[in-house]
Amino acid sequence: MNLEELKLRQLYNQHLITRADKTTVVKDLCGLQAQFMANAIHALKIRTNDFDEATAGEGLVKNWTLRGTVHVFAESDLPLFLHCNNGADYRSNDWRGKRFWNQRDCWALTPERQAYFSGIIMAAIEETPKSRDELKEICRNAGMTQPEEDSMFDQWGGGIRELCERGFANYAVCEKKLYCPAPPFSPIPTAAAELELARRYFTHFAPATIHDAMYFFRATAAKVKTWLAALPVSATECGGKTYYYIENKQELPEDMPEVCFLAGFDQLMLGYEKKESLYLPAEHLRGIYNLAGIVMPAILYRGKIVGRWKKKNRNLAAELFAEPDAAVKRAIAAEAESLWSDLNKLTIGVL
């Protein structure tokens, strides 16, 4: 398999060539990373054939999943992403025992106090979705101390994240960070869930290397090899590397899509080892992946990342790695007008 076919297969499998319905997209791509909800909405927009911004969140939930990051995904996949210690911790308000959070030196909540405030938080969001600040105020009024608040509402998750991971709560699927009750579900055993996610990965991100899967799942090589041994994968060589894939009989187009405005934290950029990207030249790595951990919205032109973009209100700025020729400018302008019918101004410059 040559490089061109590898890229075409990946783009096709990621629904960047042939679109699909919303549920199919989020299932195939193992959810969409959503620290910033606008990124997840745009990732849907460029991949779906039934996109409607007004109803984009219907049937979806938002929670901590892969790589310890927040994703939006199909509500029916809650059992797949939230294993709850193989179900043993599902909706358990018993916080005794060692966990990641309560082993930190700064942790101030006793198991009893964590259970008490967890109950208060759940009662509050049962009434209506609440923001972190609203929940902090409710907990303060119930006697929470500042050190306890710092633990429950730690900037990286803390006790409220544990409530999400135990199946009590989700984020509301909207730009504002609100917590809401999670619908009931039956967690899938961790090993079975991981294998299903690996099956989706090697079907819809593939062809991919072992390093790519390690990067996407934050998994060891040994674990990825275990998945490969259990899945009906085929292998191909390209550029001295072995790529694995599950054949899905796709009908590939002959040519690359001309322009694609990828989302920030797009699955095409997160799905493969970034230093071995087939799309992004190594010298421009920091133009897309900055040192703060942000993955910028990238512009894909004929199978190569040529720059990044930013939209504010009705104005769009495309910042390219090199001075573009007239054909590149025309292609970017045409795709921008196709995506945003209300576009007021487009500027194309060089980083």
Secondary structure as UniProt FT lines:
FT   HELIX           3..13
FT   TURN            14..15
FT   HELIX           22..28
FT   TURN            29..30
FT   STRAND          32..33
FT   HELIX           37..45
FT   TURN            46..47
FT   HELIX           53..55
FT   TURN            56..59
FT   STRAND          60..64
FT   HELIX           66..68
FT   STRAND          70..74
FT   HELIX           75..77
FT   HELIX           78..81
FT   TURN            84..91
FT   HELIX           101..103
FT   TURN            105..106
FT   HELIX           111..127
FT   STRAND          130..131
FT   HELIX           132..141
FT   TURN            142..143
FT   HELIX           146..152
FT   TURN            155..156
FT   HELIX           158..165
FT   TURN            166..167
FT   STRAND          169..171
FT   STRAND          178..181
FT   HELIX           190..204
FT   HELIX           210..217
FT   HELIX           221..230
FT   STRAND          234..238
FT   TURN            239..240
FT   STRAND          241..245
FT   STRAND          259..261
FT   TURN            264..265
FT   HELIX           267..270
FT   HELIX           274..276
FT   HELIX           282..284
FT   HELIX           285..288
FT   TURN            291..292
FT   STRAND          298..301
FT   TURN            302..303
FT   STRAND          304..312
FT   TURN            313..314
FT   STRAND          315..320
FT   HELIX           326..339
FT   TURN            341..342
FT   STRAND          345..350
//
